[in-house]
Amino acid sequence: MPILNKDMVLCISLAARPSNLGTRFHNWLYDQLGLNYIYKAFTTTDLPAAIGGVRALGIRGCAVSMPFKEDVIELVDRMDPSALAIDSVNTIVNDDGVLIAYNTDYLAVAELIKQRSEVTPSSSVLLRGSGGMAKAVAAAVRDAGFTRVTVVARNEEAGRRLAGLYGFQWQAEPGNSTADLLINVTPLGMAGQDEEVQSFSDEAIAAASLVFDVVALPSETPLIRAARRAGKPVLTGAEVIALQAAEQFVLYTGVRPSAEQIRQAGEFSRQPA
């Protein structure tokens, strides 16, 4: 890492529980591409003051994680269509004091789905989850032309709200339901208390054409492992987080890394610190 200097450009992240994923991803690419940038993760109990600091100190970019993705909307100057589509922000770019909000989660999911030939807009979808990331995924699925979508969420109020927002159906549990595309957007399978929980049944996996789990840590969740055993194509949370971080990187620096550089940065970010 280069020695800190007065011309170095600072980018940050704000999260309730900061991790090293973004820090390692961005700083690795800065180093590889010889950019005079540095990235640091923060948390805050005073979001307006933190965003005011981004503006006042000329901090170039700010990644935004839960629980701040909706609260920052009233603190920025302009919303990019990617953020407007879901009323949720995960990236702020500071252009000479003008704060522009984006959602690269939405951009990443839309691009990953677009790349896959196993499903088409006529395919059926089970989307499990109703939180902020589920909103990004639901919007990307809707904008890709999918209409046969069921939101699976135990929280009826949140589930019905999300389904109604995009013209989808809702049900509380997966039950015996099957679909061409399975998408998990819940903490099930995430490192911690739910890391051994498989978010869809083996029967649902067997009937699917593509299995997608947005959980990034670990990227090989019980759902992904079961899908691989069943010989099903998969999309992983590692792919999502690398692509959304790459889009942030481009917004901050104006430089687009190669696909190989993005892959290597993603691998480096997931290594033990």
Summary of the structure (lengths in Angstrom):
residues: 273
radius of gyration: 18.7
end to end distance: 15.1
largest distance: 59.7
contacts: 930
relative contact order: 0.14
helix: 40%
strand: 18%
